[in-house]
Amino acid sequence: PYPEDPAVYKPLSQEELQRIKNEKKQKQNERKQKITENRKHLSSVRVVQRNLVFVVGLSQRLADPE
């Protein structure tokens, strides 16, 4: 079921390696840019603690001090 001749390995040229590296860098930069764009609307929000949320305007009958 397997061929008798061994697999042929063709090393990548320097241009191909450089092109692949540039593509990876570009994808990574696009990903970082997308993350920063998603967080821009949070620039006016102040985070005191990650697990602490302040609710403003909640009626007293719904409010619980805990």
Backbone as XML, in Angstrom:
<?xml version="1.0"?>
<chain id="A" units="angstrom">
  <residue number="1" name="PRO">
    <atom name="N" x="0.795" y="-1.205" z="0.000"/>
    <atom name="CA" x="0.000" y="0.000" z="0.000"/>
    <atom name="C" x="0.844" y="1.279" z="0.000"/>
  </residue>
  <residue number="2" name="TYR">
    <atom name="N" x="2.097" y="1.220" z="0.455"/>
    <atom name="CA" x="2.951" y="2.397" z="0.463"/>
    <atom name="C" x="3.899" y="2.338" z="-0.727"/>
  </residue>
  <residue number="3" name="PRO">
    <atom name="N" x="4.239" y="3.485" z="-1.298"/>
    <atom name="CA" x="5.174" y="3.475" z="-2.432"/>
    <atom name="C" x="6.586" y="3.114" z="-1.967"/>
  </residue>
  <residue number="4" name="GLU">
    <atom name="N" x="7.340" y="2.532" z="-2.865"/>
    <atom name="CA" x="8.707" y="2.117" z="-2.538"/>
    <atom name="C" x="9.671" y="3.298" z="-2.481"/>
  </residue>
  <residue number="5" name="ASP">
    <atom name="N" x="9.449" y="4.299" z="-3.311"/>
    <atom name="CA" x="10.376" y="5.433" z="-3.320"/>
    <atom name="C" x="10.127" y="6.327" z="-2.100"/>
  </residue>
  <residue number="6" name="PRO">
    <atom name="N" x="11.189" y="6.818" z="-1.481"/>
    <atom name="CA" x="11.029" y="7.645" z="-0.281"/>
    <atom name="C" x="10.424" y="9.008" z="-0.634"/>
  </residue>
  <residue number="7" name="ALA">
    <atom name="N" x="9.937" y="9.679" z="0.375"/>
    <atom name="CA" x="9.366" y="11.009" z="0.178"/>
    <atom name="C" x="10.462" y="11.978" z="-0.230"/>
  </residue>
  <residue number="8" name="VAL">
    <atom name="N" x="10.120" y="12.872" z="-1.097"/>
    <atom name="CA" x="11.080" y="13.859" z="-1.579"/>
    <atom name="C" x="10.908" y="15.131" z="-0.757"/>
  </residue>
  <residue number="9" name="TYR">
    <atom name="N" x="11.996" y="15.556" z="-0.147"/>
    <atom name="CA" x="11.970" y="16.768" z="0.662"/>
    <atom name="C" x="12.606" y="17.889" z="-0.128"/>
  </residue>
  <residue number="10" name="LYS">
    <atom name="N" x="11.847" y="18.944" z="-0.307"/>
    <atom name="CA" x="12.356" y="20.106" z="-1.029"/>
    <atom name="C" x="12.417" y="21.267" z="-0.039"/>
  </residue>
  <residue number="11" name="PRO">
    <atom name="N" x="13.601" y="21.703" z="0.349"/>
    <atom name="CA" x="13.700" y="22.808" z="1.311"/>
    <atom name="C" x="13.148" y="24.104" z="0.709"/>
  </residue>
  <residue number="12" name="LEU">
    <atom name="N" x="12.593" y="24.924" z="1.580"/>
    <atom name="CA" x="12.041" y="26.194" z="1.123"/>
    <atom name="C" x="13.159" y="27.180" z="0.826"/>
  </residue>
  <residue number="13" name="SER">
    <atom name="N" x="12.945" y="27.989" z="-0.172"/>
    <atom name="CA" x="13.935" y="29.011" z="-0.502"/>
    <atom name="C" x="13.816" y="30.162" z="0.505"/>
  </residue>
  <residue number="14" name="GLN">
    <atom name="N" x="14.818" y="31.020" z="0.509"/>
    <atom name="CA" x="14.819" y="32.151" z="1.435"/>
    <atom name="C" x="13.640" y="33.083" z="1.175"/>
  </residue>
  <residue number="15" name="GLU">
    <atom name="N" x="13.292" y="33.264" z="-0.108"/>
    <atom name="CA" x="12.166" y="34.144" z="-0.438"/>
    <atom name="C" x="10.859" y="33.571" z="0.092"/>
  </residue>
  <residue number="16" name="GLU">
    <atom name="N" x="10.684" y="32.255" z="-0.048"/>
    <atom name="CA" x="9.461" y="31.626" z="0.440"/>
    <atom name="C" x="9.379" y="31.710" z="1.962"/>
  </residue>
  <residue number="17" name="LEU">
    <atom name="N" x="10.508" y="31.479" z="2.637"/>
    <atom name="CA" x="10.536" y="31.598" z="4.096"/>
    <atom name="C" x="10.185" y="33.019" z="4.532"/>
  </residue>
  <residue number="18" name="GLN">
    <atom name="N" x="10.764" y="34.001" z="3.853"/>
    <atom name="CA" x="10.504" y="35.398" z="4.189"/>
    <atom name="C" x="9.037" y="35.747" z="3.946"/>
  </residue>
  <residue number="19" name="ARG">
    <atom name="N" x="8.474" y="35.232" z="2.862"/>
    <atom name="CA" x="7.071" y="35.501" z="2.538"/>
    <atom name="C" x="6.157" y="34.909" z="3.615"/>
  </residue>
  <residue number="20" name="ILE">
    <atom name="N" x="6.456" y="33.684" z="4.041"/>
    <atom name="CA" x="5.650" y="33.028" z="5.075"/>
    <atom name="C" x="5.747" y="33.795" z="6.391"/>
  </residue>
  <residue number="21" name="LYS">
    <atom name="N" x="6.958" y="34.226" z="6.753"/>
    <atom name="CA" x="7.137" y="34.996" z="7.987"/>
    <atom name="C" x="6.371" y="36.311" z="7.925"/>
  </residue>
  <residue number="22" name="ASN">
    <atom name="N" x="6.422" y="36.979" z="6.767"/>
    <atom name="CA" x="5.703" y="38.247" z="6.617"/>
    <atom name="C" x="4.199" y="38.041" z="6.721"/>
  </residue>
  <residue number="23" name="GLU">
    <atom name="N" x="3.694" y="36.957" z="6.148"/>
    <atom name="CA" x="2.263" y="36.665" z="6.234"/>
    <atom name="C" x="1.853" y="36.413" z="7.684"/>
  </residue>
  <residue number="24" name="LYS">
    <atom name="N" x="2.682" y="35.673" z="8.427"/>
    <atom name="CA" x="2.381" y="35.411" z="9.837"/>
    <atom name="C" x="2.359" y="36.711" z="10.635"/>
  </residue>
  <residue number="25" name="LYS">
    <atom name="N" x="3.355" y="37.584" z="10.390"/>
    <atom name="CA" x="3.410" y="38.861" z="11.097"/>
    <atom name="C" x="2.192" y="39.712" z="10.771"/>
  </residue>
  <residue number="26" name="GLN">
    <atom name="N" x="1.797" y="39.712" z="9.494"/>
    <atom name="CA" x="0.649" y="40.509" z="9.081"/>
    <atom name="C" x="-0.627" y="40.000" z="9.749"/>
  </residue>
  <residue number="27" name="LYS">
    <atom name="N" x="-0.797" y="38.682" z="9.790"/>
    <atom name="CA" x="-1.978" y="38.112" z="10.440"/>
    <atom name="C" x="-1.990" y="38.457" z="11.922"/>
  </residue>
  <residue number="28" name="GLN">
    <atom name="N" x="-0.819" y="38.377" z="12.557"/>
    <atom name="CA" x="-0.731" y="38.682" z="13.979"/>
    <atom name="C" x="-1.042" y="40.159" z="14.236"/>
  </residue>
  <residue number="29" name="ASN">
    <atom name="N" x="-0.535" y="41.041" z="13.375"/>
    <atom name="CA" x="-0.819" y="42.468" z="13.531"/>
    <atom name="C" x="-2.299" y="42.760" z="13.329"/>
  </residue>
  <residue number="30" name="GLU">
    <atom name="N" x="-2.924" y="42.098" z="12.360"/>
    <atom name="CA" x="-4.353" y="42.286" z="12.130"/>
    <atom name="C" x="-5.154" y="41.816" z="13.342"/>
  </residue>
  <residue number="31" name="ARG">
    <atom name="N" x="-4.740" y="40.701" z="13.926"/>
    <atom name="CA" x="-5.428" y="40.181" z="15.105"/>
    <atom name="C" x="-5.312" y="41.167" z="16.273"/>
  </residue>
  <residue number="32" name="LYS">
    <atom name="N" x="-4.106" y="41.711" z="16.487"/>
    <atom name="CA" x="-3.900" y="42.680" z="17.560"/>
    <atom name="C" x="-4.729" y="43.937" z="17.317"/>
  </residue>
  <residue number="33" name="GLN">
    <atom name="N" x="-4.774" y="44.382" z="16.066"/>
    <atom name="CA" x="-5.530" y="45.582" z="15.729"/>
    <atom name="C" x="-7.021" y="45.360" z="15.973"/>
  </residue>
  <residue number="34" name="LYS">
    <atom name="N" x="-7.510" y="44.179" z="15.635"/>
    <atom name="CA" x="-8.922" y="43.869" z="15.852"/>
    <atom name="C" x="-9.243" y="43.873" z="17.347"/>
  </residue>
  <residue number="35" name="ILE">
    <atom name="N" x="-8.340" y="43.345" z="18.161"/>
    <atom name="CA" x="-8.550" y="43.322" z="19.611"/>
    <atom name="C" x="-8.602" y="44.742" z="20.158"/>
  </residue>
  <residue number="36" name="THR">
    <atom name="N" x="-7.685" y="45.602" z="19.710"/>
    <atom name="CA" x="-7.685" y="46.980" z="20.206"/>
    <atom name="C" x="-8.927" y="47.731" z="19.746"/>
  </residue>
  <residue number="37" name="GLU">
    <atom name="N" x="-9.400" y="47.461" z="18.531"/>
    <atom name="CA" x="-10.623" y="48.110" z="18.059"/>
    <atom name="C" x="-11.821" y="47.663" z="18.891"/>
  </residue>
  <residue number="38" name="ASN">
    <atom name="N" x="-11.846" y="46.397" z="19.280"/>
    <atom name="CA" x="-12.947" y="45.904" z="20.094"/>
    <atom name="C" x="-12.933" y="46.511" z="21.493"/>
  </residue>
  <residue number="39" name="ARG">
    <atom name="N" x="-11.780" y="46.922" z="21.960"/>
    <atom name="CA" x="-11.671" y="47.470" z="23.315"/>
    <atom name="C" x="-11.746" y="48.991" z="23.350"/>
  </residue>
  <residue number="40" name="LYS">
    <atom name="N" x="-11.821" y="49.648" z="22.205"/>
    <atom name="CA" x="-11.827" y="51.112" z="22.190"/>
    <atom name="C" x="-13.034" y="51.681" z="22.912"/>
  </residue>
  <residue number="41" name="HIS">
    <atom name="N" x="-14.174" y="51.019" z="22.822"/>
    <atom name="CA" x="-15.368" y="51.537" z="23.488"/>
    <atom name="C" x="-15.253" y="51.447" z="25.008"/>
  </residue>
  <residue number="42" name="LEU">
    <atom name="N" x="-14.266" y="50.729" z="25.503"/>
    <atom name="CA" x="-14.054" y="50.615" z="26.945"/>
    <atom name="C" x="-13.110" y="51.689" z="27.476"/>
  </residue>
  <residue number="43" name="SER">
    <atom name="N" x="-12.649" y="52.584" z="26.605"/>
    <atom name="CA" x="-11.676" y="53.579" z="27.036"/>
    <atom name="C" x="-12.254" y="54.557" z="28.053"/>
  </residue>
  <residue number="44" name="SER">
    <atom name="N" x="-13.562" y="54.776" z="28.020"/>
    <atom name="CA" x="-14.175" y="55.707" z="28.963"/>
    <atom name="C" x="-14.651" y="55.012" z="30.234"/>
  </residue>
  <residue number="45" name="VAL">
    <atom name="N" x="-14.435" y="53.716" z="30.333"/>
    <atom name="CA" x="-14.890" y="52.945" z="31.484"/>
    <atom name="C" x="-13.714" y="52.694" z="32.417"/>
  </residue>
  <residue number="46" name="ARG">
    <atom name="N" x="-13.966" y="52.858" z="33.702"/>
    <atom name="CA" x="-12.916" y="52.598" z="34.682"/>
    <atom name="C" x="-13.206" y="51.283" z="35.373"/>
  </residue>
  <residue number="47" name="VAL">
    <atom name="N" x="-12.237" y="50.397" z="35.370"/>
    <atom name="CA" x="-12.391" y="49.094" z="36.007"/>
    <atom name="C" x="-11.667" y="49.137" z="37.343"/>
  </residue>
  <residue number="48" name="VAL">
    <atom name="N" x="-12.442" y="48.976" z="38.434"/>
    <atom name="CA" x="-11.860" y="48.979" z="39.770"/>
    <atom name="C" x="-11.328" y="47.586" z="40.077"/>
  </residue>
  <residue number="49" name="GLN">
    <atom name="N" x="-12.178" y="46.593" z="39.910"/>
    <atom name="CA" x="-11.797" y="45.195" z="40.052"/>
    <atom name="C" x="-12.482" y="44.438" z="38.943"/>
  </residue>
  <residue number="50" name="ARG">
    <atom name="N" x="-11.888" y="43.368" z="38.518"/>
    <atom name="CA" x="-12.478" y="42.617" z="37.415"/>
    <atom name="C" x="-13.809" y="41.984" z="37.808"/>
  </residue>
  <residue number="51" name="ASN">
    <atom name="N" x="-13.932" y="41.570" z="39.061"/>
    <atom name="CA" x="-15.143" y="40.871" z="39.481"/>
    <atom name="C" x="-16.100" y="41.785" z="40.245"/>
  </residue>
  <residue number="52" name="LEU">
    <atom name="N" x="-15.882" y="43.088" z="40.191"/>
    <atom name="CA" x="-16.710" y="44.037" z="40.918"/>
    <atom name="C" x="-17.448" y="44.926" z="39.923"/>
  </residue>
  <residue number="53" name="VAL">
    <atom name="N" x="-18.765" y="44.995" z="40.073"/>
    <atom name="CA" x="-19.579" y="45.781" z="39.149"/>
    <atom name="C" x="-20.446" y="46.733" z="39.954"/>
  </residue>
  <residue number="54" name="PHE">
    <atom name="N" x="-20.478" y="47.994" z="39.563"/>
    <atom name="CA" x="-21.346" y="48.981" z="40.177"/>
    <atom name="C" x="-22.536" y="49.203" z="39.258"/>
  </residue>
  <residue number="55" name="VAL">
    <atom name="N" x="-23.730" y="49.118" z="39.839"/>
    <atom name="CA" x="-24.944" y="49.362" z="39.070"/>
    <atom name="C" x="-25.510" y="50.696" z="39.514"/>
  </residue>
  <residue number="56" name="VAL">
    <atom name="N" x="-25.734" y="51.582" z="38.554"/>
    <atom name="CA" x="-26.247" y="52.911" z="38.849"/>
    <atom name="C" x="-27.688" y="52.978" z="38.373"/>
  </residue>
  <residue number="57" name="GLY">
    <atom name="N" x="-28.565" y="53.522" z="39.210"/>
    <atom name="CA" x="-29.943" y="53.724" z="38.814"/>
    <atom name="C" x="-30.860" y="52.560" z="39.129"/>
  </residue>
  <residue number="58" name="LEU">
    <atom name="N" x="-30.429" y="51.647" z="39.978"/>
    <atom name="CA" x="-31.265" y="50.504" z="40.351"/>
    <atom name="C" x="-32.213" y="50.935" z="41.464"/>
  </residue>
  <residue number="59" name="SER">
    <atom name="N" x="-33.475" y="50.561" z="41.360"/>
    <atom name="CA" x="-34.453" y="50.975" z="42.375"/>
    <atom name="C" x="-34.131" y="50.303" z="43.708"/>
  </residue>
  <residue number="60" name="GLN">
    <atom name="N" x="-34.566" y="50.955" z="44.810"/>
    <atom name="CA" x="-34.226" y="50.474" z="46.143"/>
    <atom name="C" x="-34.860" y="49.128" z="46.463"/>
  </residue>
  <residue number="61" name="ARG">
    <atom name="N" x="-36.030" y="48.848" z="45.928"/>
    <atom name="CA" x="-36.676" y="47.580" z="46.256"/>
    <atom name="C" x="-35.957" y="46.397" z="45.599"/>
  </residue>
  <residue number="62" name="LEU">
    <atom name="N" x="-35.242" y="46.649" z="44.526"/>
    <atom name="CA" x="-34.468" y="45.584" z="43.889"/>
    <atom name="C" x="-33.053" y="45.491" z="44.440"/>
  </residue>
  <residue number="63" name="ALA">
    <atom name="N" x="-32.597" y="46.551" z="45.075"/>
    <atom name="CA" x="-31.220" y="46.607" z="45.544"/>
    <atom name="C" x="-31.016" y="45.706" z="46.755"/>
  </residue>
  <residue number="64" name="ASP">
    <atom name="N" x="-29.875" y="45.040" z="46.776"/>
    <atom name="CA" x="-29.477" y="44.195" z="47.898"/>
    <atom name="C" x="-28.044" y="44.588" z="48.237"/>
  </residue>
  <residue number="65" name="PRO">
    <atom name="N" x="-27.743" y="44.920" z="49.478"/>
    <atom name="CA" x="-26.387" y="45.381" z="49.797"/>
    <atom name="C" x="-25.305" y="44.353" z="49.494"/>
  </residue>
  <residue number="66" name="GLU">
    <atom name="N" x="-25.644" y="43.102" z="49.435"/>
    <atom name="CA" x="-24.648" y="42.082" z="49.133"/>
    <atom name="C" x="-24.594" y="41.924" z="47.658"/>
  </residue>
</chain>
